[in-house]
Amino acid sequence: MINRELIRIKIVQLAYAYYQNGSKNMETAEKELFFSMSKAYDLYIHLLSLIVAVTSESRRRLEVLQSKTAREGFDAPSARLALNRFAVQLENNHQLQELVEAQKFSWTDSAEFIGHLLEQIEQSQIYKDYLEGEDSYAADRELWRKLYRALIQDNAELDQLLEEQSLYWNDDKEVVDTFVLKTIKRFDEKNGAKQELLPEYDSEEEKDYARKLFRAAILNADEYQRYMSDTSINWDFSRLAYMDVIIMQIAIAEMLTFPTIPLSVTINEYVSLAKIYSTPRSFGYINGMLDAIARYLIRQGRLMKKFDE
């Protein structure tokens, strides 16, 4: 699950904290990096279990309404959301059950939010269309994909709740949302409770990438900042925001440490990070600087890559 996009985000955050805290302890910082990435996986599990919590609340309310309708003679409410086959499969998933049990996070103390989200779902056009559509596993799974995108992916109330639960989750949710949606799409009814969730890391290669990139960025900081200074003829390097320096420092580390990653990919990824973490004008400056630095390193024979023509 943890991919290079998320790793870059975490390294930018941790490298900035490394200098701000003044501890300069590489071993401690590296441990913090991997702990931070593990918290992103915790969020992935927590968001999957949100679907289970909403379904459980829907089932509880359904039982109350069924008792009431039996007594008072009203029409029975629809049970499709409470018995949604995808959500029930997720609820029974062995891997999710084990991971949730190992976490200290739970939706039990967020009953008000769960109830509010359930009401939003039941009032949505997505849900109304679902009740009128075909009754199938595929429709059940598609319902939750649509609900997640419409009501969970961009939810200020949820964002506030997650921030209170873990400070590590502030910047993770946007990326983790894509993993949750990918997981929903991958679920197959025939796999039952043994459906595999996304692993924490796709491979050991990603962990190695994170470790090498972080170490290269920190241990070679003086050298990389000298490249920035030497190539900043058309820019005032001394007035550059410190976050910009950090972002370029990590980008240079990636250029020099990973020969198989194209220059255009590296530059684009870190320009995108500048749009999120630095000043409104930073991304244009960083784009120009990284281009100039890459060409400088190629001329010096330090970088054995070429720009895509």
C-alpha positions in Angstrom: 0.0 0.0 0.0 2.7 2.5 1.0 3.9 3.7 -2.3 6.5 6.3 -3.4 4.1 9.1 -3.4 3.4 8.6 0.3 7.0 8.0 1.0 8.0 11.3 -0.5 5.4 13.1 1.5 6.7 11.5 4.7 10.3 12.2 4.0 9.6 15.9 3.3 7.7 16.1 6.6 10.4 14.2 8.6 13.3 16.0 7.0 11.8 19.3 7.9 11.1 18.2 11.5 14.7 16.8 11.7 16.2 20.2 11.2 13.5 22.1 13.2 13.9 19.9 16.3 17.7 20.2 16.2 18.2 16.7 17.5 20.3 15.6 14.4 20.0 11.9 15.5 19.7 9.9 12.3 18.8 6.6 13.9 15.9 8.3 15.9 14.7 10.2 12.8 14.7 7.1 10.7 12.7 5.2 13.3 10.2 8.1 13.3 10.0 7.9 9.5 9.0 4.3 9.5 6.6 4.8 12.5 5.0 7.6 10.6 4.5 5.4 7.5 3.0 2.6 9.7 0.4 5.2 10.9 -0.7 5.7 7.3 -1.5 2.0 7.2 -3.4 2.3 10.5 -5.5 5.0 8.8 -6.2 2.7 5.9 -7.5 0.0 8.3 -9.5 2.6 10.3 -11.2 3.9 7.2 -12.2 0.4 6.0 -13.6 -0.3 9.5 -15.7 2.9 9.1 -17.8 1.1 6.5 -18.3 -1.7 8.9 -19.3 0.7 11.7 -21.9 2.4 9.5 -23.3 -0.9 8.4 -23.5 -2.1 12.0 -25.4 1.0 13.0 -27.7 0.6 10.0 -28.4 -3.0 11.2 -29.1 -1.8 14.7 -31.6 0.9 13.6 -33.2 -1.6 11.2 -33.9 -4.0 14.1 -35.5 -1.1 16.1 -37.7 0.0 13.1 -38.7 -3.6 12.4 -39.9 -4.1 15.9 -41.8 -0.8 15.7 -43.4 -1.6 12.3 -44.5 -5.0 13.6 -46.3 -3.4 16.5 -47.8 -0.4 14.7 -48.4 -2.0 11.3 -46.2 0.2 9.2 -44.4 -1.0 6.0 -41.1 -2.6 6.8 -38.0 -0.5 5.9 -35.5 -1.6 3.4 -32.8 -3.9 4.7 -30.4 -3.5 1.7 -28.0 -1.2 3.4 -27.9 -3.1 6.7 -27.4 -6.4 4.8 -25.2 -5.0 2.0 -23.2 -8.0 0.8 -19.9 -6.1 0.2 -20.1 -4.5 3.6 -20.9 -7.8 5.3 -18.0 -9.4 3.5 -15.7 -6.6 4.7 -17.1 -7.0 8.3 -16.3 -10.7 8.2 -12.8 -10.3 6.7 -10.3 -12.2 8.8 -7.4 -9.9 8.0 -9.4 -6.8 8.8 -10.7 -8.3 12.1 -7.1 -9.1 13.2 -5.8 -5.7 12.3 -8.6 -3.8 13.9 -8.2 -5.8 17.1 -4.5 -4.9 17.2 -5.3 -1.2 16.8 -6.1 1.2 19.7 -8.5 3.1 17.4 -12.2 2.3 17.3 -15.4 3.9 16.1 -17.2 2.9 19.3 -16.6 6.3 20.8 -17.8 8.1 17.7 -21.4 7.1 17.7 -22.7 10.6 17.0 -20.5 10.9 13.8 -21.5 7.4 12.7 -25.2 8.2 13.1 -24.8 11.5 11.2 -23.0 9.8 8.4 -25.6 7.1 8.2 -28.3 9.8 7.9 -26.4 11.6 5.1 -26.2 8.3 3.3 -29.9 7.5 3.6 -30.8 11.0 2.4 -28.4 10.9 -0.6 -29.4 10.4 -4.2 -26.8 7.7 -4.5 -28.7 5.6 -1.9 -32.1 6.3 -3.4 -30.8 5.2 -6.8 -29.4 2.1 -5.2 -32.7 1.1 -3.7 -34.3 1.4 -7.1 -31.6 -0.5 -9.0 -30.6 -4.1 -9.3 -30.1 -6.2 -6.2 -26.7 -7.8 -6.6 -23.2 -8.0 -5.0 -21.8 -5.8 -7.8 -24.4 -3.1 -7.0 -23.7 -3.4 -3.3 -20.0 -2.9 -3.8 -20.6 0.0 -6.2 -22.8 1.7 -3.7 -19.9 1.9 -1.2 -17.5 3.1 -3.8 -19.8 5.9 -4.7 -20.7 6.7 -1.1 -17.0 6.8 -0.1 -16.2 9.2 -2.9 -19.2 11.5 -2.2 -19.5 11.5 1.6 -16.2 10.2 3.1 -13.4 11.3 0.8 -14.2 15.0 1.4 -15.8 15.2 4.9 -14.8 18.1 7.2 -16.4 16.4 10.2 -14.4 13.2 9.6 -11.2 15.1 9.0 -11.6 16.9 12.4 -12.3 13.6 14.1 -9.2 11.9 12.5 -7.0 14.8 13.5 -8.1 14.4 17.1 -7.3 10.7 17.0 -3.8 11.0 15.5 -1.7 13.9 14.4 0.0 11.6 11.9 -3.1 11.5 9.8 -3.3 15.2 9.0 -1.7 14.8 5.6 -2.3 11.1 5.0 -6.0 10.9 4.2 -6.0 12.2 0.6 -3.5 9.5 -0.4 -5.0 6.8 1.8 -8.5 7.4 0.4 -7.2 6.2 -3.0 -6.1 2.9 -1.4 -9.5 2.4 0.3 -11.2 3.0 -3.1 -8.8 0.6 -4.7 -9.6 -2.0 -2.1 -13.3 -1.7 -2.6 -12.9 -2.2 -6.3 -10.8 -5.3 -5.8 -13.2 -7.1 -3.5 -14.7 -10.3 -5.0 -17.7 -12.1 -3.5 -16.2 -15.5 -4.2 -13.2 -14.8 -1.9 -15.5 -14.4 1.1 -13.8 -13.7 4.4 -10.4 -14.5 2.9 -10.3 -11.5 0.6 -6.8 -10.0 0.8 -6.4 -6.4 1.8 -3.6 -4.3 0.5 -0.3 -5.1 2.3 1.5 -2.4 4.3 4.3 -2.3 1.7 4.1 -3.6 -1.8 7.6 -5.0 -1.4 10.8 -4.6 0.5 12.0 -2.4 -2.3 9.8 0.4 -1.1 11.2 0.2 2.4 14.7 0.3 1.0 13.8 3.3 -1.2 12.5 5.2 1.8 15.6 4.4 3.9 18.1 5.3 1.1 16.3 8.5 0.1 16.0 9.8 3.6 19.6 9.0 4.5 21.0 10.5 1.2 19.0 13.7 1.7 20.2 14.2 5.2 23.8 13.0 5.0 24.6 14.8 1.8 22.8 18.1 2.7 25.8 20.4 2.4 26.7 19.0 -1.0 23.2 19.3 -2.4 22.7 22.8 -1.1 26.0 23.8 -2.8 24.5 22.6 -6.1 21.5 24.8 -5.4 23.7 27.8 -4.7 25.9 27.2 -7.7 23.0 27.0 -10.1 20.8 29.8 -8.6 22.3 32.6 -10.9 18.8 33.8 -11.9 17.3 33.4 -8.4 18.1 34.7 -5.0 18.9 31.5 -3.2 19.5 33.3 0.2 15.8 34.3 0.3 14.4 30.9 -0.5 11.9 29.5 2.0 13.4 26.8 4.1 10.8 24.2 3.1 11.8 24.9 -0.5 15.4 24.0 0.4 14.3 20.8 2.0 12.1 19.8 -1.0 14.9 20.4 -3.5 17.5 18.7 -1.2 15.3 15.5 -1.3 14.7 15.8 -5.0 18.4 16.0 -5.7 19.0 13.0 -3.4 16.4 11.0 -5.5 18.1 12.1 -8.8 21.5 10.9 -7.7 20.6 7.8 -5.7 18.0 6.1 -7.9 19.2 5.8 -11.5 16.0 4.1 -12.8 13.7 7.0 -11.8 13.4 9.4 -14.7 14.3 13.0 -14.1 10.9 14.3 -15.3 9.2 12.0 -12.7 11.4 13.3 -9.8 11.0 17.0 -10.8 7.2 16.7 -11.2 6.7 14.9 -7.9 8.6 17.4 -5.9 7.1 20.4 -7.7 3.7 18.9 -6.7 4.8 18.7 -3.1 5.9 22.3 -3.2 2.3 23.3 -4.1 1.1 21.6 -0.9 3.8 22.4 1.6 5.4 25.7 0.6 4.5 29.2 -0.6 2.2 29.9 -3.6 5.2 30.9 -5.8 7.5 28.2 -4.7 6.5 25.5 -7.2 7.6 27.6 -10.2 10.9 28.4 -8.6 11.6 24.8 -7.7 10.7 23.6 -11.1 13.2 25.9 -12.7 15.9 25.2 -10.1 15.6 21.4 -10.3 15.8 21.6 -14.1 18.9 23.7 -13.9 20.5 21.6 -11.2 19.8 18.4 -13.2 21.4 19.8 -16.3 24.4 21.1 -14.2 24.9 17.6 -12.7 24.7 16.0 -16.2 27.4 18.4 -17.5 29.6 17.7 -14.5 29.3 14.0 -15.0 27.7 13.5 -11.6 24.3 12.4 -13.1 24.1 9.7 -15.7 20.6 10.4 -16.8 19.1 12.4 -19.6 15.9 14.4 -20.0 13.1 12.9 -22.0 13.1 14.5 -25.4 
